[in-house]
Amino acid sequence: MSHTATHEAHSGGGTKEIIKVTIILSVLTIVELILGFWMMGITEPGFRLAIKGTIVILMMAKAFYIVAYFMHLKHEVKNLIMTICVPLFLFVWFITAFLYDGNSFKTLRNRYDKHFKEQSTIKVPAKAEGHSEKKSAE
Amino acid sequence: MSTTTTATTTNLWGGGKSPFNVEYGKLMMWYFLMSDAFTFGAFLISYGTIRFSTNGWPDPNEVFRSFPFAAEGVHAPLVFVSVMTFILIISSVTMVLAVQAGQNMDKKAVVRNLILTIIGGIAFLSCQAWEWNHLFHEGAWWGRNPFMNADGTASSTNFTNYFFTITGFHGFHVFSGVIINIIMLIMTLADKFEQRGHYLMIEKAGLYWHFVDLVWVFVFTCFYLI
């Protein structure tokens, strides 16, 4: 209970760093939004995928800045950084395996389940008060 | 600096020292946040898996295109959600400032920045409440999906189920974060931390609040942008 009087050394940080990270986070968010707006007019799937990939990389950069500077992890002891970050590498398998599995399920269903394939080609007729009606009325 | 680090790393595990050099509560907060990251990760990966296994998916720019006080047919994609994102980033910044003020034992600055953080959190929750209400009136809810896929084909309820579950779970985290911050504010005003001689509790609340912001970065990207 009484050990708390010994303050942890607060190396790094300071208001200057907070301002810097705030600006970086804002700029990254604005770039993400610009990419999002840009993507609306693009129909080519490969290009869209490239933009989506860029957005994901920017997202990871934002996550890094929040964890490293706002949550102060960069200024902690290396042992602490390792005990937090190493288990998170499980996500590499987690994301890869599950998204691959989802994609494989789609491919298999499209190949063997004719009903599934057919359902995804039938266009919905515009409903009276549906979403599409409003869109076409614009 | 370099000499002190080498001196500490060599006998860090030799006993009699704190290998992580943080207080117990803070370390446990980190471990809790790690488990929470896996919970959110599981949600988002499940969403991604379902999306990858489906042929069509609704276009987020068509679904999330409204803005409060705007005309009914307005087409303003990404605008409202970017406001929400900036609210959360700014409230995260005020939280860092509160933590920093706590390290300097500056009670006044802690109170001011905590109040700003709470206001930011409440503003975010209000935005989310408006958005949910708006979507509900468009006919979207768990088990109901009025939107169709981007290519005009029928969509399943997976889209709305995942959207409401994940943003709802995140919103619940924001709500509990606001409650925690209010408790911190009351404790600061009651001079609890001045009596203890440190503001470490604010740092733990701060970690939680930043995590909420961090999760929103992922939710925002996964649901609204891509």
Interface residues (C-beta under 8 A of the other chain):
Chain A: H3 T4 A5 H7 E8 A9 H10 S11 G13 G14 T15 I18 T22 L25 S26 T29 E32 L33 L35 G36 F37 M40 K52 I55 V56 M59 K62 A63 I66 V67 F70 M71 H72 E76 V77 K78 N79 L80 T83 I84 P87 L88 L90 F91 F94 I95 F98 L99 D101 G102 N103 F105 K106 R109 N110 F116 K117 Q119 S120 T121 I122 K123 V124 G130 H131 S132 K134 K135 A137 E138
Chain B: M1 T8 T9 L12 P19 F20 N21 V22 E23 L27 W30 M34 A37 F38 G41 A42 I45 S46 G48 T49 I50 R51 F52 S53 T54 N55 G56 N61 E62 V63 E72 G73 H75 P77 L78 S82 T85 F86 I89 S92 V93 M95 V96 L97 V99 Q100 Q103 E138 P146 F147 M148 D151 G152 T153 A154 R196 G197 H198 L200 E203 G206 L207 H210 F211 D213 L214 V217 F218 T221 Y224 L225 I226
